[in-house]
Amino acid sequence: MAALHADVIVVGAGVAGLAAARALALGGQRVVVLEARDRIGGRTWTDTSLGVPVDLGASWIHGIDGNPLWSLASSFGIETVEFTVGSFQFDGRPIAWHAQSGARLSDADAASFVADLHTVDAALPAVVGSAPPPSTYAAAVDTVLRALRWQGDRAARVREYMAHRSEDLCGAPVTVLDAHGLDEEHVPGDEVVFPGGYAQYAAALADGLDVRLSSAVRSVTHSASGVEVRLEDGSSVTAGDVVVTVPLGVLQAGDVTFDPPLADAAAGALGRLGMGTYDKVFLRFPSRFWGDAWVVRQQGSAGVDWHSWYDMSRVTGAPVLAALVGGAGARRLETLPDAMIVEEAVEALRRMFGPSVPAPEAVRITRWADDPFSRGSYSYLHVGASPEDHDLLGTPSGRVQLAGEATWGEDPATVHGALLSGLRAAGRLLGHEVDPLALAETLAPVPLDH
């Protein structure tokens, strides 16, 4: 890469970086985006190897009420499908619950279990609010169960569901998630997914931007006069300011160094927050055999890793099931070859649906912890961390702005949090807040200095 000079360098072409870059460019700044991967989108990654689009990373808009991504969907021409079946939404949509034996729970048994979950959820906020730090989410759940005097299988089913909730929403074991780690996760409104994939947002945000792919950044040197960003190939780019949006796991690994180091507030938060792992196993079958449920959930030890199966035919129109696996289960699966993972997955399905479950026609498996440009899926509140640590991570360090989902305290681990963090960084440099809807404006490219 020839020597370049810009007004602002943006490191990372995920949603946070692209939103920041687009806002800055619309504000008249000369911007270059440096992306380590050979594609844009970061942890939004739509794949078509199964014959239909599936999202290997982020899938949902979590809560459409007041969500900028929902507002932008129509502006960008992005089709959505309602799919409100998260770890906090355990009824209201068709969910098939299966006992440890594999047999489907009766309607009465399923209703009783769901009622238990509602009872515990109603009691958790007060327990979490009074939990002495450091306390884990697991300890808060145990406190509620003791107060209810629930024991045996009844308590075990609730504990395992709450453990899966931690794995789903944080990619982390419930025993290391801070008691306050899910405070911001229960968002209002329906949730939607995208038949054409989340990558449509990245494509729309990147339109007209100068994005340099396969450009891994290794160091950021900054002073009062500006910044120099050095790449893995030895080249460098200079600018007045830099917005760094690489994932938390990459920052924690020291893959990008800062000279001088990050501000104490940001560095402290960096050491306290956790980076979770959440992987997906997509299986395309010859036909649908799993009934009309939107989600199939397996209880007991049989569902330790294979507890949640999502019917993607509602989104793709094709007979695709997706198993979502987080925390220790995801890290275990990442050590196995694809063939062993598929064998486990099919065995889990046959436990519920019988030996006639066929082998899948096509498979796609993610390994986000093993990805050197993400080193995990999204941030979480590790025990001992504070909810304020997310925003502290976004503390500016001279001419260095940090953005990304891990820096957005109101809704971390979400795509809309990433987008808003990018707009916050851009707004600091432009001197005014940026309206998310302004991102839909047409961008006239501004040439850089060579």
Secondary structure, DSSP 4 states (H G I P E B T S, - for coil): ---EEEEEEEE--BHHHHHHHHHHHHTT--EEEE-SSSSSBTT--EE-TTSS-EESS---BS--TT-HHHHHHHHHT---EE---SSS--SSS-EEEE-TTSPBPPHHHHHHHHHHHHHHHHHHHHHHHTPPSS-BHHHHHHHHHHHHT--HHHHHHHHHHHHHHHHHHHSS-TTTBBTTTTTTT--SS--EE-TT-THHHHHHHHTT--EESS--EEEEEEETTEEEEEETTS-EEEEEEEEE---HHHHHTTSSEEESPPPHHHHHHHHH-EEE-EEEEEEE-SS--STT-SEEEE-SGGGSSS-EEEETHHHHSS-EEEEEEETHHHHHHTTS-HHHHHHHHHHHHHHHH-TTPPPPSEEEE--STT-TTTSSSEEE-BTT--TTHHHHHT--BTTEEE-SGGG-SSSTTSHHHHHHHHHHHHHHHHTS---GGGGGS-----PPB-
